[in-house]
Amino acid sequence: MKAEKTACRLLWNYPVLNFTTNQIRLCCRTPGKDISNDLIDNLGTNVILNTDDLKQRRLDMLQGIKHPDCNVCWTLEDTGAQSQRLGLEDFRNFIKEKYDIETDEKANELIENADINSPLLESKDPYMLEVSLGNLCDLKCVYCNQDYSSQWAAELIRFGELDKDEYESKAKGSSKELEDIFWKWFYQVGRHSLDRIGIIGGEPLINDRFYPFIDRIIEAYKDLEESGQKKKKVHMWIVTNLNAPETYMKKFEEKLDYLSDYFFVEVHASMESLNEKSEFIRNGVKWDRFNSNVERLLSVKRKNFEFGFQMAINSLSVTSMTDFLKYAYSLHKKFDSSITLKQNVVGYPSWLSPMILPAQYAKHLDQAADFVESVQDEMPPITDDFGTWKRYSAFLREVSISMKSNNEKKKVEFTNFYSNIQKLSSRRKLKFHEIFPEMKPFLLFCKVVSISQSHD
C-alpha cells in the first residue's frame, strides 16, 4: 500500500492554531500555513482544518509522498527513533471508525482510491487542539526561535539577525476575523469532538490573553453541560516554563481551582535539566524559582489534576538526564503525587538534536532508562498512557538505539554546534566549559571540523 510508510491520523485530528502569526498547522511538528482574511471569507469555519492546501497534504500522505512539511518525523524515523506518527494500522483503524467500516480490506480500498475530491480528505471531528496565544516569553530556550519567544526576537533584532519591521509585521497578533471564525468553529465543532485541548506559548502564565481565553473555553463547556449535551470531561494541558513571578503564579493557581471543575487539567512544566545546565539550555530561567513553583503546585491536592514534565531531549541535556529523572522521582516521593513524563526530542535546529552526538553518549540515556525502569512500578496510575514512566523508559531506549546506530558524519551540524555554542555563550555571558565539562571533547571535535570545513 502506498501509504504504508506515511500514514498518520494527526493530519486529520490535531490542528495547532497560532494567534501570533495567524497560522494553522496539522500537528505540532509541521510548519504553519497562513490564514488570510480572504481565505476566511471564502471558507468560513473550514479554514481551520479543510483548506485546499491542508487537503492536498492529506492526499500526499495517502499516496505515499514524504512531504517536506513532515521532515521532523521522517528524520527521526530514519535514525530508528519513534516519531509521533503511529503508522498504517493505527490510521486504518481511524478510517474504519470514522466511516463505520468493518473490514481492513474496505478501509484499504478507500485509502488507495482517494483523490482530491474524496470526502476522506475532509476533517470534521478532531480529537485534539493546540493553541498558541502569543510569543510573549521571558526565556530564550536554545532550541526556540522568534515565533515562540519574544526574548529570542529581541536578541536577534539587537544583533542585526532579524529585521524589526518584518518581525513586527508578522507578529502583529491575531486578526479579529481569525478570532471570530475560531470561536464559531469551536462552538460548532470543537467543543463537541475534542478530547484534549492544549495551550502553549510563548509563556501562557505571563500572557494576559491566557486568562480570558480560559474563561471563554469554560463558558463554552458550561453551556453544554447545562443543556445536558456534555458527555465526558475534556483534558486540558498547559505547557509552561514555570518561571512566572508571584503575581502570575497566584493568578494561575486561582484559575486552576476553577478549571478543574470543568476539565481534567494537566500542567506540563518545560524542563529537562537542573541548576546551571537548566539556566544555559533555558536561558532566563531562575532554577530556584522554577523549583519553588513546582513544589508550590504539588503541595496542594487538587481534583482532576496532574503535573509532569515536558522534556525536550537535546544534545545539551543528554548527559544529565538521569539526574533530572531522579529529581522528578524525588518530587513523587516528597509529595506522594504522580509525575508524568512527556516524550519529546529536538529535531530542529538539527545541531541541537541528540542524534549529532557520538555513539558513546547514548550510555547516558541507557543509564536514565535503567533508573526509570527501577522505579516505574512505584508510580501511581495516570490518565494519559503517553505520560507513564514505563512508556518513557521505552522511549529513552529507542533514542539511545538511534544514537548508537547513527553513523552519518554530520559535518554541517558539528560546525553549527561549535559556532552556535560560541555565539550564544558570548551573547548571553555563559560559561559552557564550566557548565558542561563532560562535553569539552565533543566541542573540541566540532571546532576541528569547523576549521577544516572553512579550509575546504
C-alpha positions in Angstrom: 0.0 0.0 0.0 1.3 3.4 -1.0 0.6 4.9 2.5 2.3 2.2 4.4 5.2 4.4 5.4 3.5 7.8 5.5 0.0 7.2 7.1 -0.7 9.5 10.0 -4.1 10.3 11.6 -2.7 13.5 13.1 -3.2 15.3 9.8 -7.0 14.9 10.4 -7.1 15.1 14.2 -4.7 17.7 15.6 -5.0 21.3 14.5 -2.5 23.7 16.0 -3.5 27.4 15.8 -1.1 30.2 16.3 -2.7 33.5 17.2 0.6 35.4 16.9 1.3 34.6 13.2 -2.3 33.8 12.1 -1.3 30.3 11.0 -2.6 26.8 11.3 -0.5 23.6 11.5 -1.6 20.0 11.0 0.3 18.9 14.2 2.9 20.4 16.5 5.8 19.3 14.2 4.8 20.9 10.9 5.3 24.4 9.6 2.4 26.9 9.8 0.1 27.8 6.9 -1.1 31.4 6.7 -4.8 32.1 7.3 -5.7 35.2 5.4 -8.9 37.2 5.7 -9.7 36.3 2.1 -9.4 32.6 3.0 -11.7 33.1 5.9 -14.3 34.8 3.7 -14.2 32.0 1.2 -14.1 29.0 3.5 -15.7 30.1 6.8 -15.1 27.6 9.5 -13.4 25.2 7.1 -10.4 27.4 7.2 -9.4 25.7 10.5 -8.9 22.2 9.0 -10.1 22.0 5.4 -8.3 24.5 3.2 -7.2 23.2 -0.2 -3.6 23.2 0.9 -4.4 21.0 4.0 -6.5 18.6 2.0 -3.6 18.3 -0.6 -1.2 17.5 2.3 -3.5 14.6 3.3 -3.7 13.3 -0.2 0.1 13.4 -0.5 0.3 11.3 2.6 -2.2 8.7 1.3 -0.2 8.5 -1.9 3.0 7.7 0.0 4.6 11.1 -0.6 7.0 12.1 2.2 6.2 15.8 2.2 8.9 18.1 3.5 6.4 19.6 6.0 6.8 16.4 8.0 10.7 16.3 7.9 10.9 16.3 11.7 9.2 12.9 11.8 10.9 11.5 8.7 14.3 12.4 10.2 13.5 10.7 13.5 12.3 7.6 11.7 15.4 7.5 9.5 17.5 7.2 12.6 15.3 4.4 14.0 13.6 6.5 16.6 9.8 6.6 17.1 8.1 9.7 15.8 4.6 10.9 16.6 3.3 9.1 13.6 1.6 5.9 14.7 1.6 4.1 11.4 -0.7 2.4 8.9 -2.5 0.1 11.3 -3.5 3.0 13.6 -4.5 5.1 10.6 -6.6 2.2 9.1 -8.4 1.8 12.5 -9.1 5.5 12.5 -10.6 5.3 9.0 -12.7 2.3 10.0 -14.1 4.1 13.0 -14.6 7.4 11.1 -16.6 5.8 8.3 -18.1 2.9 10.2 -16.2 0.3 8.1 -15.9 -3.2 9.3 -13.0 -4.7 7.4 -9.4 -3.8 6.7 -10.0 -4.6 3.0 -12.7 -1.9 2.7 -10.6 0.6 4.6 -7.6 -0.1 2.3 -9.8 0.4 -0.8 -11.0 3.8 0.5 -7.4 4.8 1.2 -6.0 3.6 -2.1 -8.7 5.2 -4.3 -8.7 8.6 -2.6 -8.4 11.7 -4.9 -8.5 15.4 -4.2 -12.4 15.3 -4.2 -12.7 12.4 -1.8 -14.7 13.1 1.4 -11.9 11.2 3.1 -9.7 14.2 2.9 -12.0 16.4 5.0 -11.6 16.6 8.7 -14.8 17.2 10.7 -14.3 16.0 14.2 -10.7 16.4 15.5 -9.9 15.0 18.9 -7.1 17.3 19.9 -6.5 21.1 19.6 -3.4 23.1 20.5 -3.4 26.9 20.7 -0.6 29.4 20.9 -1.9 32.7 22.3 1.2 34.6 21.5 5.0 34.5 21.6 5.4 36.7 24.8 8.0 34.8 26.8 10.6 35.5 29.5 13.0 32.8 28.3 15.3 32.1 25.3 15.5 28.3 25.2 18.4 27.3 23.0 16.2 25.4 20.5 13.4 28.0 20.3 13.0 31.0 17.9 11.3 34.3 17.5 8.0 32.8 16.6 7.6 31.4 20.1 9.7 33.7 22.2 9.7 37.5 22.3 13.0 37.4 24.1 14.6 35.5 21.2 13.2 38.1 18.8 14.6 41.0 20.8 18.1 39.3 20.9 18.1 38.6 17.1 17.0 42.2 16.4 19.6 43.6 18.7 22.4 41.7 16.9 21.1 42.5 13.4 19.9 39.0 12.6 16.2 39.8 12.4 14.6 42.8 10.7 12.5 44.6 13.3 9.8 45.9 10.9 9.5 42.5 9.2 9.2 40.7 12.6 6.6 43.2 13.9 4.5 42.8 10.8 4.5 39.1 11.1 3.9 39.0 14.9 1.3 41.7 15.0 -1.2 39.4 16.7 -4.4 37.7 15.6 -6.9 39.4 13.4 -10.4 39.9 14.6 -11.6 37.8 11.7 -9.5 34.8 12.7 -10.6 35.0 16.4 -14.2 35.3 15.3 -14.1 32.3 13.0 -12.1 30.2 15.5 -14.8 30.7 18.1 -17.5 30.0 15.6 -15.7 26.7 14.7 -15.1 25.9 18.4 -18.8 26.2 19.3 -20.0 24.3 16.2 -17.3 21.6 16.0 -14.5 21.8 18.6 -16.3 21.6 21.9 -18.4 18.6 20.6 -15.5 16.5 19.3 -12.3 17.4 21.2 -10.9 15.1 23.9 -7.8 17.3 24.5 -7.1 21.0 24.4 -3.6 22.3 24.8 -2.3 25.8 25.4 1.3 26.7 24.7 3.3 29.9 24.4 5.4 31.8 24.4 4.7 31.5 28.1 1.0 31.3 28.8 1.1 32.2 32.5 2.5 35.7 31.9 0.3 36.4 28.8 -2.7 38.4 29.8 -4.7 36.8 26.9 -4.4 33.4 28.6 -6.9 34.1 31.4 -9.9 35.5 29.4 -9.3 32.7 26.8 -9.6 30.1 29.6 -12.8 31.8 30.8 -14.3 31.7 27.3 -13.4 28.0 26.9 -15.1 27.3 30.3 -18.2 29.2 29.3 -18.4 27.1 26.1 -18.4 23.8 28.0 -20.5 25.2 30.8 -23.2 26.0 28.3 -23.0 22.4 27.0 -23.1 20.9 30.5 -26.2 23.0 31.5 -28.0 21.8 28.4 -27.1 18.2 29.1 -25.0 17.7 26.0 -21.6 17.2 27.5 -20.7 13.5 27.6 -17.1 13.5 29.1 -14.6 15.6 30.9 -12.2 17.1 28.4 -8.4 17.1 29.2 -6.8 20.5 29.1 -3.0 20.6 29.1 -0.9 23.8 29.7 2.7 23.9 28.8 4.6 26.4 31.0 8.2 27.2 31.8 7.0 27.8 35.5 9.4 30.7 35.7 6.5 33.1 36.5 6.8 35.5 39.4 4.5 35.5 42.4 1.7 37.7 40.9 1.2 35.4 38.0 1.6 32.2 40.0 -1.1 33.3 42.3 -3.4 34.2 39.4 -2.7 30.9 37.8 -3.5 28.9 40.9 -6.8 30.6 41.3 -7.6 29.7 37.7 -6.5 26.1 38.3 -9.1 25.6 41.0 -11.8 26.8 38.8 -10.6 24.9 35.7 -10.7 21.6 37.4 -14.5 21.9 37.9 -14.9 21.6 34.1 -11.7 19.9 32.8 -9.1 17.3 33.8 -6.1 19.6 33.9 -2.5 18.7 33.1 0.3 21.1 33.8 3.4 20.2 31.7 6.5 22.1 33.0 9.1 22.5 30.3 12.4 21.3 31.8 14.9 18.5 31.3 18.0 19.6 33.3 19.0 21.0 36.7 20.5 24.2 38.1 23.2 25.9 35.9 22.5 23.5 33.0 18.8 24.4 33.0 19.8 28.1 33.0 22.0 27.6 30.0 19.5 25.5 28.0 16.5 27.5 29.0 18.2 30.9 29.2 16.5 33.3 31.6 15.0 30.7 33.9 15.8 31.0 37.6 16.2 27.4 38.8 15.3 28.2 42.4 12.1 30.0 41.4 11.3 27.2 39.0 11.7 24.5 41.7 9.8 26.6 44.2 6.9 26.9 41.7 6.9 23.2 41.0 6.7 22.4 44.7 4.0 25.0 45.2 1.7 23.3 42.7 2.4 19.8 44.0 1.9 20.9 47.7 -1.9 21.3 47.0 -4.0 18.3 46.4 -6.4 19.2 43.6 -9.2 17.2 42.0 -8.9 16.4 38.3 -5.2 17.5 38.2 -1.9 16.0 37.1 1.6 17.5 37.0 4.6 16.4 34.9 7.5 17.4 32.8 7.7 18.2 29.0 11.3 17.2 28.5 12.8 18.2 25.2 15.8 15.8 24.9 18.6 17.7 23.1 22.3 17.5 22.6 23.0 19.5 25.7 20.6 17.6 28.1 21.6 14.0 27.3 24.5 13.8 29.8 22.3 14.9 32.8 19.0 13.0 32.0 19.5 10.6 34.9 19.9 13.5 37.4 16.8 15.2 36.2 14.7 12.0 36.3 15.9 11.4 39.9 14.7 14.9 40.7 11.3 14.1 39.2 11.2 10.9 41.3 12.1 12.8 44.4 9.1 15.1 43.9 6.9 12.0 43.7 8.3 10.8 47.0 8.1 14.1 48.7 4.5 14.9 47.7 3.1 11.4 47.2 2.0 12.5 43.8 2.1 11.2 40.3 4.6 12.9 38.0 4.0 12.5 34.3 6.9 12.3 31.8 6.1 13.5 28.3 8.1 12.3 25.3 9.8 14.9 23.2 13.1 15.0 21.3 14.6 18.0 19.5 14.9 17.6 15.7 15.2 21.3 14.8 17.5 23.0 14.8 19.5 20.0 13.9 22.7 21.0 15.8 20.7 20.5 19.0 19.4 17.1 18.1 20.9 14.3 20.3 21.5 12.4 17.0 24.6 14.5 16.3 26.4 13.2 19.4 28.9 10.4 19.2 27.6 6.9 19.9 29.2 6.7 23.3 26.9 9.5 24.6 24.0 7.0 24.3 25.1 5.4 27.5 23.7 8.4 29.4 20.2 7.6 28.1 20.7 3.9 28.9 21.5 4.9 32.5 18.4 7.1 32.6 16.3 4.3 31.2 17.7 1.9 33.8 16.8 4.3 36.6 13.2 4.8 35.2 12.7 1.1 35.0 13.9 0.6 38.6 11.1 2.9 39.9 8.4 2.9 37.3 6.2 0.4 39.1 6.0 2.7 42.1 4.2 5.4 40.1 0.5 5.9 40.7 -1.8 5.4 37.7 -2.3 8.4 35.4 -4.9 9.3 32.8 -2.7 9.6 29.8 -0.7 6.4 28.9 1.7 8.5 26.9 2.9 10.1 30.1 3.8 7.0 32.1 7.3 6.2 33.3 7.0 2.8 31.6 6.4 4.4 28.2 9.2 6.9 28.9 11.8 4.2 29.6 10.9 2.6 26.3 11.2 6.0 24.6 14.7 6.5 26.1 15.8 3.1 24.8 14.6 4.0 21.3 16.5 7.3 21.2 19.6 5.5 22.6 19.5 2.8 19.9 19.1 5.5 17.3 22.2 7.4 18.6 24.3 4.2 18.6 23.3 3.2 15.1 23.6 6.7 13.6 26.9 6.6 11.8 26.3 9.5 9.5 29.0 12.2 9.6 27.2 15.4 10.2 29.8 18.0 9.3 27.3 20.8 9.0 25.7 20.1 12.4 29.1 19.8 14.0 30.1 23.1 12.6 26.8 24.7 13.6 27.1 23.2 17.1 30.5 24.9 17.6 29.6 28.2 16.1 26.3 28.5 17.9 27.7 27.5 21.3 30.4 30.1 20.9 27.9 32.7 19.8 25.3 32.1 22.5 27.9 31.8 25.2 29.3 35.2 24.2 26.0 37.0 23.8 24.5 35.6 27.0 27.7 35.7 29.1 27.6 32.0 29.8 30.5 29.6 30.5 29.9 26.5 28.5 33.1 24.8 29.6 32.3 25.2 33.3 28.6 24.2 33.0 29.2 21.2 30.6 32.7 19.9 31.4 31.9 16.4 30.2 31.2 17.9 26.7 34.6 19.6 26.2 35.9 16.8 24.0 32.9 17.0 21.7 33.1 20.8 21.5 36.8 20.5 20.6 35.9 17.9 17.9 33.3 20.2 16.5 35.8 23.1 16.5 38.3 20.9 14.5 35.5 20.0 12.0 34.5 23.7 11.7 38.1 24.8 11.0 38.5 22.0 8.4 35.3 23.0 6.7 36.4 26.6 6.4 39.5 25.5 4.6 37.7 23.2 2.1 
